Amino acid sequence: MQSLAMIENWPVPTAAAAVVRADGTVAGSYGPTSHRFPLASVTKPLAAYAALVAYEEGAVELDEPAGPDGSTVRHLLAHTSGLAFDEHRVTAPPGTRRLYSNAGFEVLADHIAKATEIPFAEYLHQAVLEPLGMTATTLDGSPAKDGVSTVDDLVRFAAEVQAPRLLDARTVLEAMTVVHPGLSGILPGYGHQKPNDWGLGFEIRDAKSPHWTGSSSSPRTFGHFGQSGTFLWIDPDARTACVALTDRAFGPWAVEAWPPFTDAVLAELRRG
């Protein structure tokens, strides 16, 4: 795919990208796809997928208590538990505001570790990474932001989300469906969004503006970006996912570069 070569013009030391279709075939890749990059918050979809495996295995229920009083596993996954961004401090009643929270994912991981009696990093490995052959991916700290992976591995994950084998397709559909519709909040790096829609561990594009995906991305597009200059989006209408990893922190360069890149990828796919 010629559009992927646009990463050559990004002001970053190293970048790699790939596009994978819903049938699991790789439409194209560019750059060092086996290079390991810190994921930052692109760790969260991996952690969320492990949480959903724990749900399907019966280790946890989505609506069981977890985190602050009145909060559930579902609240933690959807950033509506009321926990602050990076502190284990309650700032709102559960279900009333979309408060993007690293702390919430850390509480979620602790909850799953206690329920399964397996450290969360090991549970993630057993439930998601190993079955998908993601041999270069590790969780080296916080389940909110300390994953390290490659484009090759995240292509495997993006293929799984589009055609689930580890989860029931209905669970993945729930994960990409808005939880607590209408809640507003801050999308880190892009300011206040009303509404600021999220599913279960995945951000949902809807009509957000500004946004890190493209102007031609469908409202159903979901995924995540990371402050390490990384992103993964899945567009169900285009039946395609895209992964891009870099080693430069997110900033104005990414705000400028990412949307036209995504639009070019989608346009090339439409041309066939």
Helices and strands as residue ranges (DSSP letters): G 2-9, E 15-21, E 26-30, E 37-40, H 43-56, H 73-77, H 102-116, H 120-124, I 125-129, H 130-132, E 138-139, E 147-149, H 151-162, H 169-175, E 185-187, E 191-193, E 203-204, E 222-226, E 230-235, E 240-246, H 252-271
